[in-house]
Amino acid sequence: MGNIEFISSLENVKENDLQGFFVGWQNPPTPARHLELLRDSDYVLLALDPQSKKVVGFATAITDKHLAAYIPFLEVLPEYQKRGIGKELVTRMLLVLKEFYMIDLLCDTELQVFYEDLGMKKAAGMMQRNYTKQNGI
Ligand SMILES: CC(C)(COP(=O)(O)OP(=O)(O)OC[C@H]1O[C@@H](n2cnc3c(N)ncnc32)[C@H](O)[C@@H]1OP(=O)(O)O)[C@@H](O)C(=O)NCCC(=O)NCCS
C-alpha cells in the first residue's frame, strides 16, 4: 500500500483532487457533485496519494444516527487497485461505524469474498436505480 494516506477530513480537498472516479458509469456525477456528496455523507474516508495529494480512493456511509448505517460508495482508482487500499478503507469504515446495530451495503456477487474477508456476511438485497438521475438530483 506504500505511503497512501487515509483521512476523514474534506478540509483541503478540492474538486480537482477528485478525478477519474465512477468508472464505467454512463452518466457520472461531476467532481463538483462528487465533492458535495462527500460533504453531505455522515462519514467519509479518503485515500490520498501523498505525492500528488490527489484522492485515489474513497468510501462513504450514511446513517439514521441510531441503529442503521449504509455504505453506498467504495471506489479505488484503477491504477491504485490491488494494493490493499480498498480493504483498508472498508476496515476503517467498519471501525467508524462499530456502534451501529446494522451496517449494510450492496455489492456484486464476485465481491462478496472481498467483504467476507473483512468480517461481513452475505445477505440478500433489493434495489432500484433511476438511471436518469445517475449524475445527481
Ligand atoms: C472493489 C475495490 C474498491 C477494491 O479495491 P482495491 O484497492 O483493489 O482492493 P484491495 O487491494 O484492498 O483488495 C483486493 C482484493 O479485492 C478483490 N477484488 C477487487 N475487485 C474485485 C472484483 N471486481 N471481483 C472480485 N474480487 C475483487 C480481490 O479478491 C483482491 O484480492 P487479492 O488481493 O487477494 O487479489 C475496487 O476494485 C474498485 O474500486 N472497484 C470498482 C468500484 C466497486 O466495485 N466498488 C465496490 C462497490 S460495492
The ligand as a MOL file (V3000), in Angstrom:
LIG
                    3D

  0  0  0     0  0            999 V3000
M  V30 BEGIN CTAB
M  V30 COUNTS 48 50 0 0 0
M  V30 BEGIN ATOM
M  V30 1 C -13.6650 -3.1190 -5.0400 0
M  V30 2 C -12.4710 -2.1850 -4.9610 0
M  V30 3 C -12.8190 -0.9810 -4.0960 0
M  V30 4 C -11.3060 -2.9390 -4.3180 0
M  V30 5 O -10.2650 -2.0190 -4.1520 0
M  V30 6 P -8.7490 -2.4950 -4.0910 0
M  V30 7 O -7.9690 -1.3620 -3.5260 0
M  V30 8 O -8.3010 -3.0520 -5.3840 0
M  V30 9 O -8.8780 -3.6790 -3.0450 0
M  V30 10 P -7.7080 -4.3520 -2.2330 0
M  V30 11 O -6.4070 -4.1720 -2.9430 0
M  V30 12 O -7.7930 -3.9300 -0.8270 0
M  V30 13 O -8.1720 -5.8360 -2.2720 0
M  V30 14 C -8.0290 -6.5310 -3.4650 0
M  V30 15 C -8.8700 -7.7490 -3.3470 0
M  V30 16 O -10.1960 -7.3870 -3.7310 0
M  V30 17 C -10.7560 -8.4080 -4.5100 0
M  V30 18 N -11.4140 -7.7670 -5.6360 0
M  V30 19 C -11.3210 -6.4940 -6.0220 0
M  V30 20 N -12.1130 -6.2500 -7.0680 0
M  V30 21 C -12.7150 -7.4030 -7.3420 0
M  V30 22 C -13.6590 -7.7980 -8.3100 0
M  V30 23 N -14.1630 -6.9490 -9.2090 0
M  V30 24 N -14.0680 -9.0650 -8.3070 0
M  V30 25 C -13.5600 -9.9350 -7.3980 0
M  V30 26 N -12.6830 -9.6180 -6.4530 0
M  V30 27 C -12.2640 -8.3710 -6.4260 0
M  V30 28 C -9.6880 -9.3220 -4.9100 0
M  V30 29 O -10.0420 -10.5500 -4.3080 0
M  V30 30 C -8.4120 -8.8170 -4.2900 0
M  V30 31 O -7.8650 -9.8320 -3.5680 0
M  V30 32 P -6.3120 -10.1660 -3.7280 0
M  V30 33 O -5.5880 -9.0110 -3.1130 0
M  V30 34 O -6.1930 -11.4450 -2.9830 0
M  V30 35 O -6.0660 -10.2750 -5.1930 0
M  V30 36 C -12.0160 -1.7370 -6.3680 0
M  V30 37 O -11.8170 -2.8740 -7.1640 0
M  V30 38 C -12.9790 -0.7860 -7.0460 0
M  V30 39 O -12.9260 0.4310 -6.8470 0
M  V30 40 N -13.8810 -1.3350 -7.8940 0
M  V30 41 C -14.8330 -0.5270 -8.6250 0
M  V30 42 C -15.9340 0.0170 -7.7300 0
M  V30 43 C -16.6110 -1.0750 -6.9400 0
M  V30 44 O -16.9080 -2.1560 -7.4230 0
M  V30 45 N -16.8430 -0.7620 -5.6660 0
M  V30 46 C -17.4980 -1.6440 -4.7310 0
M  V30 47 C -18.9140 -1.2550 -4.5780 0
M  V30 48 S -19.7760 -2.4140 -3.5380 0
M  V30 END ATOM
M  V30 BEGIN BOND
M  V30 1 1 1 2
M  V30 2 1 2 3
M  V30 3 1 2 4
M  V30 4 1 2 36
M  V30 5 1 4 5
M  V30 6 1 5 6
M  V30 7 2 6 7
M  V30 8 1 6 8
M  V30 9 1 6 9
M  V30 10 1 9 10
M  V30 11 2 10 11
M  V30 12 1 10 12
M  V30 13 1 10 13
M  V30 14 1 13 14
M  V30 15 1 14 15
M  V30 16 1 15 16
M  V30 17 1 15 30
M  V30 18 1 16 17
M  V30 19 1 17 18
M  V30 20 1 17 28
M  V30 21 1 18 19
M  V30 22 1 18 27
M  V30 23 2 19 20
M  V30 24 1 20 21
M  V30 25 1 21 22
M  V30 26 2 21 27
M  V30 27 1 22 23
M  V30 28 2 22 24
M  V30 29 1 24 25
M  V30 30 2 25 26
M  V30 31 1 26 27
M  V30 32 1 28 29
M  V30 33 1 28 30
M  V30 34 1 30 31
M  V30 35 1 31 32
M  V30 36 2 32 33
M  V30 37 1 32 34
M  V30 38 1 32 35
M  V30 39 1 36 37
M  V30 40 1 36 38
M  V30 41 2 38 39
M  V30 42 1 38 40
M  V30 43 1 40 41
M  V30 44 1 41 42
M  V30 45 1 42 43
M  V30 46 2 43 44
M  V30 47 1 43 45
M  V30 48 1 45 46
M  V30 49 1 46 47
M  V30 50 1 47 48
M  V30 END BOND
M  V30 END CTAB
M  END
